[in-house]
Amino acid sequence: MKVDFSHVEDVESFVSIPEGTYACRVTDIREGLTRDGHPRWSFRLVVDAGEFAGRTAAWDSVSWSERGMRRAKHVLEMLGFDVQGEIDLESEDLVGRRASALIRFEEREDPVLGTRQIRPRVPYMGYSSLGESGTEEEGANNAQASTSDDVF
């Protein structure tokens, strides 16, 4: 058999669920630093209910730089923290916290390998609260089609 692979693109996909809004739980935390040397907490979001329960929705992060504080405040508030004043927080305090997360796909080229990668991500303000009960009726698994008109 003769096969020509010259026209086949290499795509590395980290996608395990369709784009949409999901009730998610933080399950893992990794502490690190941004390129500028500021602390960054990366965390894994796992779908908490519905057809895709137990699957990784995305890895996301908050950075503790001056520029990253607005998003960090929003994410922590949606995870149920009181962010109205000063708080004492450790990275592990995020584990088990829940929020509704909008999952979108991002495609880019790996500069070293030259392969395309598709990764799920949460847009800048893509979190919302699950409310008092910790549930969201349609947020458990709402993989509605998105439009390019969405602004986040």
Secondary structure, DSSP 8 states (H G I E B T S, - for coil): -----TT---EEE---S-SEEEEEEEEEEEEEE-TTS-EEEEEEEEE-SSTTTTSEEEEEEEE-STTTHHHHHHHHHHTT---SS-----GGGGTT-EEEEEEEEEEEE-TTT--EEEEEE--TT-EE--TTTT--TTTTSB-----TT---
